[in-house]
Amino acid sequence: MNSIDLQTKIEGLKKAIAEHNDFAGNYASDLAKCEQELKDINKPQLTASQLDDIQEAIERGVDSFDFSDTDNYEIEYGIEYDGKVHCESHELNDTYKLVEMITDKVHALFVETEELDITEDDNHPVEKLQN
């Protein structure tokens, strides 16, 4: 092989690699899409307006929380060398209250029903037995 043949072969191999990389990119995006669909397959489906209702409920829950109430925070103070007091750290206490407020707003959007169990034998919904 001479240098022209080797140069041609190198260009051909680079072209083949580029083409296969394009295919690999397509396969990778298809794979990611399928993996996401698998994760989402058992999730309940909501409409866009239902998702908006949930977001608004969360906003109402957060808006009704009193962030200005200093009892909701644990504040640690420090003194600088020149005698100035500063906040070393602050932490939101009782986050369960915020979670409860948001959960109450979101739960108000739904009606709770009995959980159904699908039996493997007849594939008909059957109410779960309470223990």
N, C-alpha and C positions, 0 to 999 in steps of 0.2 A: 504494500500500500504506500502510496505517495502522500505528500502533505495535502494535496487537493482532495483526495479521497477521504483522508482522515477528517479534514475540515468539514466536508459534506456530511460525513457520518455523525460528527459532533453536533452539527446544526440539526440534523434529523432527530437525534436523540433528545436534544433540548426541546424541540417541538413536540415530540411524543410525551416527554415529561410534563410540559405545560398543559397539553390536552388532558392527560390523566389527572393532573392537579385540579383542573376545572371540574372533571367528573367527581373527584374526591370531595370537592367543595359542595357539589350538588348532593352527594350522598350524605355528607355530614349535616347539611341543613335538613334533609329529609329525615335523618335519624333523630335530630333534635326535635323536630315537629312531632314525630311518632312517639318519642319518649314523653313529651308534654301531654299529648293526647291520652297516653296510658295513665299518667298521673291524674288527669282530669276526668277519666271515664266514670268514676263512681261519685263524682261531686254533683250535688243538686244543681239543676240549671235554673238560672234567674234571668229575667229580662233586663234590659238596660234601665227601664223605669224602676224595677225592683232594686237594682244596685244603687240607683240614685236615692231611693228611699232609705236604704241602709246608710249611705253616706250622710244624708241629712240627719238621721237619727243619731249617728255618732257625733256629728257637729253639735246637735242640741245637747247631748250628754256632756261633751267637753265644755260647751258654753255655760252650762249650769253648774260646773265645778268652780268653787271659789279659790282661784289661784292666789289671791291676795291675802288669804287667811294665813297668818304666820304660824298658826298651830299646825298647819299641814306640812311644815318643813322642820328639819333638824339642821340648825345652823351652828357652825363651829367658828368662833371668832379668834383672831390673833392680834398681837400688837407688834407693830413695826418698830425699828430701832429709834425712830424719831417720835414715838409715843402715839402714832395714829393707829386707830382700831380698824381692822379690815376683816372681811369674811374669808376664812381659810377654806371652808367648804360648805356646801348646802345640799341637802338631800330631801326629796319629796317623800314624806311619810304617808302612810295610809293610802297607798295607791289602790288598794282594794275598793275604796270609796269611789274613786274615779271609774274603775272597772265596773262596779255595780251600777253606777249612773248610766254608763254607755250601754251595758247589757240590758238594763230596763228599757231604754229607748228602742233598742233593736228588737227585743222580745215583743214589744208592743206592736210591731209590724206583722207578726205572725200569729197563727192560731196553733196551739199545740194539739197534736192528734196522737192516737194510740200508735205505737210502733208496730209495723207489720213484719212478719217473718215469712220468707219464701221457702217452702219445704222442697227438698230435692225430689221427692217421690212424685208429686202431682203438679208442681209448679203453680199452685194457686196460693194467693196471699192468705195467711192465717194469722190471727192475733197471737202475740206472744203470751205465754202463760206467766202470770205473776207468781214469784216464789215467796 
